[in-house]
Amino acid sequence: MVGEAAVYARPVRVNVVRRGSGDPIVFLHGLGTSAASWAAVAEALADRYETLAVDLIGHGESAVPDDAGEYRRDRVLADIDEVCALVDRRPLLVGHSLGGYLALAYAATRPGAVRGLVVVNTGPGYRDDVKREEWNARSRRNAHRFGVPPQVADLNLQDDAVVIERLPDIDAPTLALAGGDDRPEYATSGAYLERKMPDARFRVVDGGGHSMHESSHADEVATLIADFATSLPAR
């Protein structure tokens, strides 16, 4: 089944690619990619789930505003609100890298809004102000490496420590995945999420790289997501 950009009765600011039917899963991509990065996983799940893959603002088929304020975290979380409102049940929210951070931020600021979380090769941000500003400076400096305009890289900025500080309060069941061949800090972050969150489990995907869900390990990632979704409490 080939996914197409969905046409919805209520407007949303960002492009959404929908496949399948069943309990909803919303996918968020990393900086510089698009909804297409989740295509293989979404195709593998479309016989059991309704999948909605989002083009974050500034990516894919979504608009690319000039105003940097359109890319700040809270504005983007409002985009996710609009996407989640398109389905009649609480979704499972799945995010990779930046998308994983946004998924955690969404659950941290909207208790009870999602059935569960799957985060892939991501972390909860920084509690230390200096480290957070160093991260922000690197993000701005490296925008060109991700093939995005400078203002789009503001999606990657962290204004505060709300995610890492609220991990103990995020009661949505969570699966954290890290690629065994990705940088070790993602495995460290996954283990940290497992320790700090009330209902989190951590898995290393052997041989997986940073974008393991796109091709080499798409079937394995899809199976892990499906098994996790099956384990969730009734919607």
C-alpha positions as CSV (number, residue, x, y, z in Angstrom):
1,M,0.0,0.0,0.0
2,V,1.5,3.3,-1.1
3,G,0.9,6.1,1.5
4,E,-0.3,9.5,0.3
5,A,-0.6,12.9,1.9
6,A,-3.9,12.8,3.6
7,V,-6.6,15.4,3.0
8,Y,-8.4,16.2,6.3
9,A,-11.6,18.0,7.1
10,R,-9.8,20.2,9.6
11,P,-6.6,21.9,8.4
12,V,-3.2,21.2,9.8
13,R,-0.1,23.3,9.4
14,V,2.2,20.4,8.5
15,N,2.0,17.7,5.8
16,V,1.0,14.2,7.0
17,V,1.3,10.9,5.2
18,R,-1.3,8.4,6.3
19,R,-1.3,4.6,5.7
20,G,-3.4,1.7,6.9
21,S,-6.1,1.5,9.6
22,G,-6.4,0.5,13.2
23,D,-5.0,2.0,16.4
24,P,-3.0,5.2,15.4
25,I,0.7,5.6,15.4
26,V,2.2,9.1,14.8
27,F,5.8,9.2,13.5
28,L,8.2,12.2,14.0
29,H,11.5,12.4,12.0
30,G,14.9,13.8,12.8
31,L,16.4,17.1,11.7
32,G,17.0,17.3,7.9
33,T,14.9,14.2,7.0
34,S,11.2,13.9,6.5
35,A,8.1,11.7,6.9
36,A,9.7,9.6,4.1
37,S,12.3,8.3,6.6
38,W,9.5,6.3,8.3
39,A,8.1,4.9,5.0
40,A,9.5,1.4,5.4
41,V,8.4,1.0,9.0
42,A,5.0,2.5,8.3
43,E,4.5,0.2,5.4
44,A,5.3,-2.8,7.6
45,L,2.7,-1.7,10.1
46,A,0.0,-0.5,7.8
47,D,-1.9,-3.9,7.9
48,R,-2.5,-3.4,11.6
49,Y,-2.3,0.3,12.4
50,E,-3.2,3.7,11.1
51,T,0.2,5.4,10.6
52,L,0.5,9.1,10.3
53,A,4.0,10.3,9.4
54,V,4.6,14.0,9.9
55,D,6.8,16.3,7.8
56,L,7.9,18.7,10.6
57,I,7.8,22.4,9.7
58,G,10.6,23.3,7.2
59,H,10.8,19.7,6.0
60,G,9.4,17.5,3.2
61,E,6.1,18.8,1.8
62,S,5.5,21.2,4.8
63,A,6.0,25.0,4.5
64,V,9.4,26.6,5.2
65,P,8.6,29.9,7.0
66,D,11.3,32.6,7.2
67,D,10.4,33.4,10.8
68,A,12.6,31.5,13.2
69,G,9.9,31.7,15.8
70,E,7.9,29.2,13.8
71,Y,10.4,26.5,14.6
72,R,10.6,26.8,18.4
73,R,9.6,23.7,20.4
74,D,6.3,24.9,21.8
75,R,5.1,26.0,18.4
76,V,6.0,22.6,17.0
77,L,4.3,20.8,19.9
78,A,1.2,22.7,18.8
79,D,1.6,21.1,15.4
80,I,1.7,17.7,17.0
81,D,-1.5,18.6,18.8
82,E,-3.2,19.2,15.5
83,V,-2.0,15.9,14.1
84,C,-3.1,14.0,17.2
85,A,-6.5,15.6,16.9
86,L,-7.0,14.0,13.5
87,V,-7.5,10.6,15.1
88,D,-10.2,9.5,17.5
89,R,-8.0,7.6,19.9
90,R,-4.8,8.5,21.8
91,P,-1.9,7.6,19.5
92,L,1.4,5.9,20.1
93,L,4.0,8.6,19.4
94,V,7.2,7.4,17.8
95,G,10.2,9.7,17.2
96,H,13.7,9.5,15.9
97,S,16.5,11.7,17.1
98,L,15.0,15.3,17.2
99,G,11.6,13.6,16.8
100,G,12.3,11.5,19.8
101,Y,13.1,14.6,21.9
102,L,9.9,16.2,20.7
103,A,7.9,13.0,21.5
104,L,9.3,13.2,25.1
105,A,8.6,16.9,25.3
106,Y,5.0,16.2,24.1
107,A,4.4,13.6,26.8
108,A,6.1,15.8,29.4
109,T,3.9,18.8,28.7
110,R,0.7,17.0,27.9
111,P,0.1,14.2,30.5
112,G,-2.2,11.5,29.3
113,A,-2.2,12.6,25.7
114,V,-0.6,9.5,24.2
115,R,-0.9,5.8,24.8
116,G,2.8,5.3,24.7
117,L,6.2,6.5,23.3
118,V,8.9,4.9,21.2
119,V,12.1,7.0,20.9
120,V,14.9,6.0,18.6
121,N,18.5,7.2,19.1
122,T,17.5,10.2,21.1
123,G,18.0,11.9,24.5
124,P,16.1,14.0,27.0
125,G,18.2,17.2,26.6
126,Y,20.4,18.9,29.2
127,R,19.7,20.0,32.8
128,D,22.9,22.1,32.9
129,D,22.5,25.6,31.3
130,V,26.1,25.7,29.9
131,K,25.8,22.3,28.2
132,R,22.4,23.2,26.8
133,E,23.8,26.4,25.3
134,E,26.8,24.5,23.9
135,W,24.3,22.2,22.2
136,N,22.3,25.1,20.8
137,A,25.5,26.7,19.4
138,R,26.5,23.5,17.7
139,S,23.0,23.1,16.2
140,R,23.1,26.5,14.7
141,R,26.7,26.1,13.5
142,N,25.9,22.7,11.8
143,A,22.7,23.6,10.1
144,H,24.3,23.2,6.7
145,R,25.3,19.6,7.4
146,F,21.6,18.7,7.7
147,G,20.7,20.5,4.4
148,V,18.3,22.9,6.1
149,P,18.2,26.7,6.2
150,P,19.5,28.3,9.4
151,Q,16.1,29.1,10.8
152,V,14.9,25.5,10.4
153,A,17.8,24.3,12.6
154,D,16.1,26.1,15.4
155,L,13.9,23.1,15.7
156,N,16.9,21.5,17.4
157,L,17.3,24.2,20.0
158,Q,16.5,23.5,23.7
159,D,15.2,26.5,25.7
160,D,15.0,24.8,29.1
161,A,15.4,21.5,31.0
162,V,11.6,20.6,31.0
163,V,12.0,17.2,29.4
164,I,14.9,15.8,31.5
165,E,13.4,17.3,34.7
166,R,9.9,15.8,34.1
167,L,11.1,12.3,33.1
168,P,9.9,10.9,36.5
169,D,6.4,12.3,35.8
170,I,6.0,10.8,32.3
171,D,3.8,7.8,33.0
172,A,3.2,6.9,29.4
173,P,4.8,3.5,28.7
174,T,8.0,4.1,26.8
175,L,10.3,2.0,24.6
176,A,13.8,3.5,24.0
177,L,15.8,2.1,21.2
178,A,19.5,2.7,20.4
179,G,21.5,1.4,17.5
180,G,24.4,-0.8,18.5
181,D,26.6,0.9,15.9
182,D,25.4,4.5,16.6
183,R,27.3,6.8,18.8
184,P,27.5,5.5,22.4
185,E,25.7,8.5,23.9
186,Y,22.4,7.3,22.5
187,A,22.7,4.0,24.4
188,T,23.7,6.0,27.5
189,S,20.6,8.1,27.0
190,G,18.3,5.1,26.5
191,A,19.6,3.5,29.7
192,Y,19.0,6.8,31.5
193,L,15.4,7.0,30.3
194,E,14.9,3.4,31.5
195,R,16.2,4.4,35.0
196,K,14.4,7.7,35.4
197,M,11.0,7.1,33.8
198,P,8.3,5.1,35.7
199,D,7.5,2.7,32.9
200,A,10.3,2.6,30.4
201,R,12.3,-0.2,28.8
202,F,15.5,0.1,26.8
203,R,16.7,-2.1,23.9
204,V,19.9,-2.0,21.8
205,V,19.4,-3.0,18.2
206,D,22.5,-4.9,17.2
207,G,24.2,-3.5,14.1
208,G,21.8,-0.5,13.9
209,G,23.1,2.9,13.0
210,H,21.6,6.3,13.7
211,S,19.0,5.9,10.9
212,M,18.5,2.2,11.3
213,H,14.7,2.6,10.8
214,E,15.1,3.8,7.3
215,S,16.4,0.6,5.6
216,S,18.9,-1.8,7.2
217,H,16.8,-2.5,10.3
218,A,13.4,-1.3,9.3
219,D,11.7,-4.7,9.7
220,E,13.3,-5.2,13.1
221,V,12.3,-1.7,14.3
222,A,8.7,-2.2,13.0
223,T,8.5,-5.5,14.9
224,L,9.7,-3.9,18.1
225,I,7.1,-1.1,17.7
226,A,4.3,-3.6,17.0
227,D,5.2,-5.8,19.9
228,F,5.4,-2.8,22.2
229,A,2.0,-1.4,20.9
230,T,0.4,-4.8,21.6
231,S,1.6,-4.6,25.2
232,L,0.0,-1.2,25.9
233,P,-3.0,-0.9,28.1
234,A,-6.4,-0.6,26.4
235,R,-6.9,2.7,24.8
